[in-house]
Amino acid sequence: MPSGQILLADDDAAIRTVLNQALSRAGYEVRSTSNAATLWRWVSQGEGDIVITDVMMPDENAFDLLPRIKKLRPELPIIVMSAQNTFMTAIKASERGAYEYLPKPFDLKELVAVVGRALSRPRTAISNANPVENDDIPLVGRSHAMQEIYRALARLMPNDLTVMITGESGTGKELVAKALHDYGKRRQGPFVAVNMAAIPRELIESELFGHEKGAFTGATSRNTGRFEQAEGGTLFLDEIGDMPMEAQTRLLRVLQQGEYTTVGGRVPIKTNVRIVAATNKDLRVLIQQGLFREDLYFRLNVVPLRLPPLRERVEDIPDLARHFFTLVEKEGLSRKQLDVEAMDRLKRYRWPGNVRELENLVRRLAALYPQDTITGAIIDAELDSQPLLPPLPAGKPMAQAQAGSEGLSDAVERHLAEYFSGFRDSLPPPGLYHRILREIEGPLIGAALAATRGNQIRAAELLGVNRNTLRKKVRDLELMVVRTNRG
């Protein structure tokens, strides 16, 4: 049976009651308060084995209290809860020494599990040097999908693990890589971004690793590569799937041995660079086609981060639109607002260009339209290149509304016809079967997990597959599983 005293602080009496009951049933002694002053008195008196606190309390913000607690009792684990579910909330919690950050609402079982892990870990102080005081928000959105991204980023900030970011074009992969750098321990070093697709294949090795004078025709002087430029910082390798095999071999050596040689050079050069890679392609398909090294894939894919397309987090569109309107206003354009119909159109649009397309739309609206309020008719005119999804009837799930009266096989056939038509006189790239299968499996498994509120056992039963099969699919498809409460 677990044991330990929990100090709980939240100004919401209902939340205190629910958490007190859940933690007491789990075997813990709980002392709860509605204010930061009482919490600080208890901590100062040496009480408690762990602290669970809300951020916003009537007398003090928990982020101002955390540094004092960590200075007085650096080994005391602190779990931060917040309904202000932004990227900066997760980052501030991590920087101020919190053991874990939980966005509200959260699963009570998850909280109990986090408490158990915190109390069983070695009691060592959490290093919290050089906190970031910049309140600019590089990532926007409060959806469950983005909350998982924020929490993952907060955990990754203090270390140098290699990260693989996957997602469709326009989802913000470079923005996430830059956030990892700007709020991590390498923030004082350079951030160097390289787009593999934008460099001629025969020049990629020279671009990354540099070359010596006379290494090839036209090499009239020594050239420093991106690895040397990024020394002590972060190297972001975008569109990693376009890297030629020769460069992949060199990159693998860097990841294995921490050194490289320049093109035409013989002396190994030690490197101290964190690598973050990104792709909008399925690297496993490229591996099957012999276009990507499997051993390099596993070296890069230490921590996979999947960025959801905008159509999977439409609830973030109002926050994103306001954010972009604020940015363009700072650039000298007039401030706009969206009426109800305009916002409805934005939420029903398919967003093939994802967040980047939304940002471009906002810039057009701010630059081209004199009226202060953007109407649904204006949005219709701007988005006439693609049809909107049908309106969502009251009480009807989004997936059903999108399907309309069209059968699943008809919808798939139409999707495939549109897919092939995009290539006109040529055929799609090889590996079509696996790509389309992933397109179908991902939403299906995601819908089952959403319907069962993240319960993988129930989702497996719903789908009629083995539990281990479902877990493997979730891992292979890089789906994020979020447990939520009912009601």
C-alpha positions as CSV (number, residue, x, y, z in Angstrom):
1,M,0.0,0.0,0.0
2,P,1.5,3.4,-0.9
3,S,2.1,5.9,1.8
4,G,3.1,9.6,2.1
5,Q,1.6,12.9,3.0
6,I,0.3,15.1,0.1
7,L,0.0,18.8,0.4
8,L,-2.8,19.9,-1.9
9,A,-3.5,23.5,-2.9
10,D,-6.4,24.6,-5.1
11,D,-9.0,27.5,-4.7
12,D,-11.7,25.3,-6.2
13,A,-13.5,23.4,-3.3
14,A,-15.0,20.8,-5.7
15,I,-11.6,20.0,-7.1
16,R,-10.1,19.7,-3.6
17,T,-12.8,17.3,-2.6
18,V,-12.5,15.1,-5.7
19,L,-8.7,14.9,-5.4
20,N,-8.8,14.4,-1.7
21,Q,-11.1,11.4,-2.1
22,A,-9.1,9.8,-5.0
23,L,-5.7,10.2,-3.2
24,S,-7.1,9.0,0.1
25,R,-8.5,5.9,-1.5
26,A,-5.1,5.3,-3.0
27,G,-3.6,5.2,0.6
28,Y,-2.2,8.7,1.0
29,E,-2.7,11.2,3.7
30,V,-3.9,14.5,2.2
31,R,-3.9,18.0,3.7
32,S,-5.7,20.5,1.5
33,T,-5.9,24.3,1.4
34,S,-7.4,27.0,-0.9
35,N,-4.4,29.4,-0.7
36,A,-0.7,29.7,-1.3
37,A,0.1,31.2,2.2
38,T,-1.1,28.0,4.0
39,L,0.8,25.8,1.5
40,W,4.0,27.8,2.1
41,R,3.6,27.6,5.9
42,W,3.2,23.8,5.7
43,V,6.2,23.4,3.5
44,S,8.3,25.8,5.7
45,Q,7.4,23.6,8.7
46,G,8.8,20.5,7.0
47,E,5.4,18.9,6.3
48,G,4.5,16.9,3.3
49,D,6.2,14.4,1.0
50,I,4.8,15.9,-2.2
51,V,3.0,19.0,-3.3
52,I,0.1,19.2,-5.7
53,T,-0.8,22.8,-6.5
54,D,-2.9,24.8,-8.9
55,V,-1.2,27.7,-10.7
56,M,-3.8,30.5,-10.1
57,M,-4.7,31.0,-6.4
58,P,-6.3,34.0,-4.8
59,D,-3.2,35.2,-2.9
60,E,-0.2,34.2,-5.1
61,N,0.7,32.6,-8.4
62,A,2.2,29.2,-7.9
63,F,5.0,30.0,-10.3
64,D,6.2,32.7,-7.9
65,L,5.9,30.2,-5.0
66,L,7.7,27.3,-6.6
67,P,11.3,28.8,-6.6
68,R,11.0,29.5,-2.9
69,I,9.8,25.9,-2.2
70,K,12.7,24.5,-4.3
71,K,15.2,26.7,-2.6
72,L,14.0,25.6,0.9
73,R,13.3,22.0,0.1
74,P,15.0,21.1,-3.3
75,E,14.1,17.4,-3.0
76,L,10.4,18.0,-2.6
77,P,8.5,16.9,-5.7
78,I,5.8,19.3,-7.0
79,I,3.0,18.5,-9.4
80,V,1.5,21.6,-11.0
81,M,-2.1,21.7,-12.2
82,S,-3.6,24.4,-14.5
83,A,-6.6,25.2,-16.6
84,Q,-4.4,27.7,-18.5
85,N,-3.3,25.1,-20.8
86,T,-0.7,26.9,-22.9
87,F,2.8,26.0,-24.0
88,M,4.3,28.5,-21.6
89,T,2.4,27.0,-18.7
90,A,4.1,23.7,-19.3
91,I,7.5,25.3,-19.8
92,K,7.3,27.5,-16.7
93,A,6.3,24.5,-14.6
94,S,9.3,22.6,-15.8
95,E,11.7,25.5,-15.5
96,R,10.6,26.2,-11.9
97,G,11.4,22.7,-10.9
98,A,8.0,21.0,-11.1
99,Y,8.1,17.2,-11.2
100,E,5.1,17.1,-13.6
101,Y,2.6,19.4,-15.2
102,L,-1.1,18.2,-15.6
103,P,-3.5,20.3,-17.7
104,K,-7.0,20.4,-16.4
105,P,-9.1,18.3,-16.8
106,F,-7.0,15.3,-16.3
107,D,-7.6,11.6,-15.5
108,L,-7.6,10.9,-11.8
109,K,-5.8,7.5,-12.4
110,E,-3.0,9.4,-14.2
111,L,-2.6,11.8,-11.2
112,V,-2.4,8.9,-8.7
113,A,0.2,7.2,-11.0
114,V,2.2,10.4,-11.2
115,V,2.2,10.7,-7.4
116,G,3.4,7.2,-7.1
117,R,6.2,7.7,-9.5
118,A,7.2,11.0,-7.8
119,L,7.3,9.4,-4.3
120,S,9.3,6.4,-5.5
121,R,12.0,8.3,-7.3
122,P,15.4,9.1,-5.7
123,R,15.2,12.3,-3.7
124,T,17.6,14.5,-5.6
125,A,17.2,18.2,-6.3
126,I,16.1,19.2,-9.8
127,S,18.6,21.5,-11.5
128,N,16.8,24.7,-12.6
129,A,19.5,27.0,-13.9
130,N,18.9,29.9,-16.2
131,P,15.1,29.9,-16.4
132,V,13.5,31.6,-19.4
133,E,11.5,34.7,-18.5
134,N,10.2,35.3,-22.1
135,D,6.4,35.1,-22.1
136,D,6.1,35.1,-25.9
137,I,4.1,32.0,-27.0
138,P,5.7,30.1,-29.8
139,L,3.0,27.4,-29.9
140,V,-0.7,28.1,-29.7
141,G,-3.6,25.8,-28.9
142,R,-5.4,24.2,-25.9
143,S,-6.6,21.0,-27.5
144,H,-5.8,17.6,-26.0
145,A,-3.4,16.9,-28.8
146,M,-1.4,20.1,-28.2
147,Q,-1.4,19.5,-24.5
148,E,0.4,16.2,-25.1
149,I,2.9,18.1,-27.3
150,Y,3.5,20.7,-24.6
151,R,4.1,18.1,-21.9
152,A,6.5,16.2,-24.1
153,L,8.4,19.3,-24.9
154,A,8.7,20.3,-21.2
155,R,10.2,16.9,-20.4
156,L,12.6,17.2,-23.4
157,M,13.9,20.7,-22.5
158,P,16.5,19.7,-19.9
159,N,18.1,16.9,-22.0
160,D,19.8,16.3,-25.3
161,L,17.8,13.4,-26.6
162,T,17.4,13.2,-30.4
163,V,13.9,14.1,-31.5
164,M,12.0,13.1,-34.7
165,I,9.1,15.4,-35.5
166,T,6.6,14.1,-38.0
167,G,3.6,15.9,-39.5
168,E,2.1,17.2,-42.6
169,S,3.4,20.3,-44.3
170,G,2.5,23.5,-42.5
171,T,1.9,21.9,-39.0
172,G,4.8,23.8,-37.5
173,K,7.6,21.3,-37.3
174,E,10.4,23.9,-37.4
175,L,8.5,26.0,-34.8
176,V,8.5,23.0,-32.4
177,A,12.2,22.4,-33.1
178,K,13.0,26.1,-32.4
179,A,11.0,25.9,-29.2
180,L,13.0,22.9,-28.1
181,H,16.2,24.9,-28.6
182,D,15.0,28.3,-27.3
183,Y,13.6,26.9,-24.0
184,G,16.2,24.1,-23.6
185,K,19.7,24.0,-22.0
186,R,21.3,24.8,-25.4
187,R,19.5,28.1,-25.8
188,Q,22.8,30.1,-25.5
189,G,24.1,28.2,-28.6
190,P,23.1,28.6,-32.3
191,F,20.0,27.1,-33.9
192,V,20.8,26.1,-37.4
193,A,18.1,24.8,-39.7
194,V,18.7,22.9,-42.9
195,N,16.0,21.8,-45.4
196,M,17.2,18.7,-47.2
197,A,14.7,19.2,-50.0
198,A,16.0,22.7,-50.8
199,I,19.7,21.6,-51.4
200,P,20.9,19.9,-54.5
201,R,21.6,16.2,-53.6
202,E,25.2,16.4,-54.7
203,L,25.9,19.3,-52.3
204,I,24.2,18.0,-49.2
205,E,27.3,16.4,-47.7
206,S,29.4,19.5,-48.2
207,E,26.5,21.6,-46.8
208,L,26.3,19.5,-43.6
209,F,29.9,18.6,-43.0
210,G,31.9,21.2,-44.9
211,H,34.7,20.6,-47.4
212,E,38.4,21.2,-47.8
213,K,40.0,23.2,-50.5
214,G,40.3,21.1,-53.6
215,A,37.9,18.5,-52.4
216,F,36.0,18.7,-55.7
217,T,35.8,20.9,-58.8
218,G,35.0,24.5,-57.7
219,A,36.1,24.0,-54.1
220,T,38.6,26.9,-54.1
221,S,38.7,27.3,-50.3
222,R,37.7,25.5,-47.1
223,N,34.0,25.7,-46.3
224,T,32.5,25.3,-42.9
225,G,29.5,23.0,-42.7
226,R,26.2,23.3,-40.8
227,F,27.5,20.9,-38.0
228,E,30.4,23.3,-37.3
229,Q,28.1,26.3,-37.4
230,A,25.7,24.6,-34.9
231,E,28.5,23.6,-32.5
232,G,27.1,23.9,-28.9
233,G,23.6,24.3,-30.1
234,T,20.9,22.6,-32.2
235,L,20.9,21.4,-35.8
236,F,17.4,21.0,-37.3
237,L,17.4,18.6,-40.2
238,D,14.1,19.3,-42.0
239,E,12.7,16.9,-44.7
240,I,15.2,14.3,-43.5
241,G,13.5,11.8,-45.9
242,D,15.1,13.6,-48.9
243,M,18.7,13.0,-47.6
244,P,20.7,10.9,-50.0
245,M,22.1,7.6,-48.9
246,E,25.7,8.8,-48.8
247,A,24.9,11.6,-46.5
248,Q,22.8,9.3,-44.3
249,T,25.9,7.1,-43.8
250,R,27.9,10.1,-42.6
251,L,25.1,11.3,-40.4
252,L,24.8,7.8,-38.8
253,R,28.5,8.0,-37.9
254,V,27.9,11.3,-36.1
255,L,25.1,9.8,-34.1
256,Q,27.1,6.7,-33.3
257,Q,30.5,8.2,-32.6
258,G,30.0,11.9,-32.1
259,E,32.4,12.9,-34.8
260,Y,32.6,13.5,-38.6
261,T,35.1,14.3,-41.3
262,T,34.7,17.1,-43.9
263,V,34.4,16.3,-47.6
264,G,38.0,15.8,-48.7
265,G,39.2,15.8,-45.1
266,R,40.9,13.0,-43.1
267,V,41.0,14.2,-39.5
268,P,37.9,13.3,-37.5
269,I,36.2,16.3,-35.9
270,K,34.3,16.0,-32.6
271,T,30.9,17.6,-32.5
272,N,28.6,18.7,-29.7
273,V,25.3,19.3,-31.4
274,R,21.7,18.3,-30.6
275,I,20.0,16.9,-33.6
276,V,16.3,17.4,-34.2
277,A,14.9,15.9,-37.4
278,A,11.6,16.3,-39.2
279,T,9.7,14.8,-42.1
280,N,6.3,14.8,-43.7
281,K,7.0,11.4,-45.3
282,D,6.6,7.9,-43.9
283,L,10.2,6.9,-43.3
284,R,9.2,3.3,-42.9
285,V,7.9,3.2,-46.4
286,L,11.2,4.7,-47.6
287,I,13.0,2.0,-45.7
288,Q,11.0,-0.6,-47.5
289,Q,11.9,1.0,-50.8
290,G,15.6,1.1,-49.9
291,L,15.7,4.9,-49.8
292,F,16.4,5.3,-46.1
293,R,18.6,3.5,-43.7
294,E,16.8,1.6,-41.0
295,D,19.6,2.0,-38.5
296,L,19.6,5.7,-39.0
297,Y,15.8,5.8,-38.5
298,F,16.2,4.2,-35.1
299,R,19.0,6.5,-34.2
300,L,16.9,9.6,-35.1
301,N,13.6,8.3,-33.8
302,V,14.7,8.2,-30.1
303,V,11.8,10.5,-29.1
304,P,9.0,10.7,-31.8
305,L,6.7,13.7,-31.8
306,R,3.7,13.7,-34.1
307,L,2.2,17.1,-34.9
308,P,-1.5,16.8,-35.6
309,P,-2.9,18.4,-38.7
310,L,-5.2,21.4,-38.1
311,R,-8.3,19.4,-39.1
312,E,-7.7,17.2,-36.1
313,R,-7.6,20.2,-33.7
314,V,-10.2,22.6,-35.0
315,E,-11.0,23.7,-31.5
316,D,-7.6,25.5,-31.6
317,I,-8.6,27.6,-34.6
318,P,-10.1,30.6,-32.6
319,D,-6.9,30.9,-30.5
320,L,-4.7,30.6,-33.6
321,A,-6.7,33.2,-35.5
322,R,-6.5,35.7,-32.6
323,H,-2.8,35.0,-32.3
324,F,-2.1,35.7,-36.0
325,F,-4.3,38.8,-36.0
326,T,-2.2,40.1,-33.1
327,L,1.0,39.4,-35.0
328,V,-0.1,41.2,-38.1
329,E,-1.3,44.2,-36.0
330,K,2.2,44.5,-34.6
331,E,3.4,44.6,-38.2
332,G,1.3,47.6,-38.9
333,L,-1.9,46.1,-40.4
334,S,-5.3,46.8,-38.9
335,R,-6.9,44.6,-36.3
336,K,-9.7,42.4,-37.4
337,Q,-12.3,40.2,-35.8
338,L,-14.3,37.2,-37.1
339,D,-18.0,37.0,-36.7
340,V,-19.8,33.7,-35.8
341,E,-20.4,32.6,-39.4
342,A,-16.8,33.3,-40.3
343,M,-15.4,31.2,-37.5
344,D,-17.8,28.4,-38.4
345,R,-16.5,28.4,-42.0
346,L,-12.9,28.2,-40.7
347,K,-13.7,25.3,-38.5
348,R,-15.4,23.4,-41.3
349,Y,-12.5,24.0,-43.8
350,R,-10.2,21.0,-44.5
351,W,-7.0,23.0,-44.2
352,P,-4.7,21.1,-46.5
353,G,-2.0,23.7,-45.8
354,N,-2.6,23.4,-42.0
355,V,-1.5,26.2,-39.6
356,R,0.6,27.9,-42.3
357,E,-2.4,28.2,-44.5
358,L,-4.4,29.7,-41.7
359,E,-1.7,32.3,-41.0
360,N,-1.5,33.2,-44.7
361,L,-5.3,33.6,-44.7
362,V,-5.2,35.9,-41.7
363,R,-2.5,38.1,-43.4
364,R,-4.7,38.4,-46.5
365,L,-7.8,39.3,-44.5
366,A,-5.8,42.0,-42.6
367,A,-4.2,43.4,-45.8
368,L,-7.1,43.3,-48.3
369,Y,-10.3,44.0,-46.4
370,P,-11.1,47.4,-44.9
371,Q,-13.9,46.3,-42.6
372,D,-13.1,45.6,-39.0
373,T,-15.3,42.4,-38.9
374,I,-14.7,39.6,-41.2
375,T,-17.9,37.8,-42.3
376,G,-18.7,34.3,-43.4
377,A,-19.2,35.6,-47.0
378,I,-15.7,36.9,-47.0
379,I,-14.3,33.6,-45.8
380,D,-16.4,31.8,-48.4
381,A,-14.8,33.9,-51.1
382,E,-11.3,33.3,-49.8
383,L,-11.7,29.6,-49.4
384,D,-13.6,28.9,-52.7
385,S,-10.8,26.6,-54.0
386,Q,-12.0,23.8,-51.7
387,P,-15.5,22.9,-50.6
388,L,-16.4,23.3,-46.9
389,L,-17.5,20.4,-44.8
390,P,-21.3,20.3,-44.2
391,P,-22.6,22.0,-41.1
392,L,-22.4,19.9,-38.0
393,P,-26.0,19.0,-36.9
394,A,-26.7,19.3,-33.2
395,G,-25.7,16.2,-31.3
396,K,-24.1,14.6,-34.3
397,P,-20.5,13.5,-34.2
398,M,-18.0,15.3,-36.5
399,A,-17.1,12.1,-38.3
400,Q,-20.7,11.4,-39.2
401,A,-21.2,15.0,-40.3
402,Q,-18.2,14.8,-42.6
403,A,-19.4,11.6,-44.1
404,G,-22.9,12.9,-44.8
405,S,-25.0,10.6,-46.8
406,E,-21.9,9.2,-48.6
407,G,-20.9,5.6,-47.8
408,L,-17.4,4.9,-46.6
409,S,-16.4,3.0,-49.7
410,D,-17.7,5.9,-51.8
411,A,-15.7,8.4,-49.7
412,V,-12.5,6.3,-50.0
413,E,-13.0,5.9,-53.8
414,R,-13.5,9.7,-54.2
415,H,-10.4,10.4,-52.0
416,L,-8.3,8.0,-54.2
417,A,-9.6,9.6,-57.3
418,E,-8.6,13.0,-56.0
419,Y,-5.2,11.6,-54.9
420,F,-4.4,10.2,-58.4
421,S,-5.6,13.3,-60.2
422,G,-3.0,15.4,-58.3
423,F,-0.3,13.7,-60.3
424,R,-1.8,14.3,-63.7
425,D,0.6,12.6,-66.2
426,S,2.6,10.7,-63.7
427,L,1.8,8.1,-61.0
428,P,2.0,8.6,-57.2
429,P,5.3,7.6,-55.5
430,P,5.8,3.9,-54.8
431,G,4.4,2.6,-51.5
432,L,0.8,3.7,-52.1
433,Y,-0.7,0.7,-50.3
434,H,1.0,1.3,-47.0
435,R,0.3,5.1,-47.2
436,I,-3.4,4.7,-47.8
437,L,-3.6,2.0,-45.2
438,R,-2.1,4.3,-42.6
439,E,-4.6,7.0,-43.7
440,I,-7.5,4.7,-42.9
441,E,-6.0,3.0,-39.8
442,G,-5.0,6.2,-38.1
443,P,-8.4,7.9,-38.0
444,L,-10.2,4.6,-37.3
445,I,-8.0,3.7,-34.3
446,G,-8.1,7.4,-33.2
447,A,-11.9,7.4,-33.3
448,A,-12.1,4.2,-31.3
449,L,-9.7,5.6,-28.6
450,A,-11.7,8.8,-28.5
451,A,-14.9,6.9,-28.1
452,T,-13.5,4.9,-25.2
453,R,-11.8,8.0,-23.7
454,G,-8.3,6.6,-24.2
455,N,-9.0,3.1,-22.7
456,Q,-6.9,0.8,-25.0
457,I,-8.5,-2.3,-23.6
458,R,-12.0,-1.2,-24.5
459,A,-10.8,0.2,-27.8
460,A,-9.4,-3.1,-28.7
461,E,-12.7,-4.8,-27.9
462,L,-14.5,-2.2,-29.9
463,L,-12.3,-2.8,-33.0
464,G,-12.2,-6.5,-32.5
465,V,-8.4,-6.8,-32.4
466,N,-5.9,-8.2,-30.0
467,R,-4.8,-5.7,-27.3
468,N,-1.2,-6.2,-28.2
469,T,-2.0,-5.6,-31.8
470,L,-3.7,-2.3,-30.9
471,R,-0.8,-1.2,-28.8
472,K,1.6,-1.9,-31.7
473,K,-0.6,0.0,-34.1
474,V,-0.7,3.0,-31.7
475,R,3.0,2.9,-31.4
476,D,3.7,2.4,-35.2
477,L,1.2,5.1,-36.2
478,E,2.6,7.4,-33.4
479,L,-0.9,8.1,-32.1
480,M,-1.2,10.0,-28.9
481,V,-3.5,8.3,-26.3
482,V,-5.2,10.7,-23.9
483,R,-7.2,9.4,-21.0
484,T,-10.2,11.6,-20.1
485,N,-12.9,11.6,-17.5
486,R,-16.5,11.1,-18.3
487,G,-19.0,13.9,-18.1
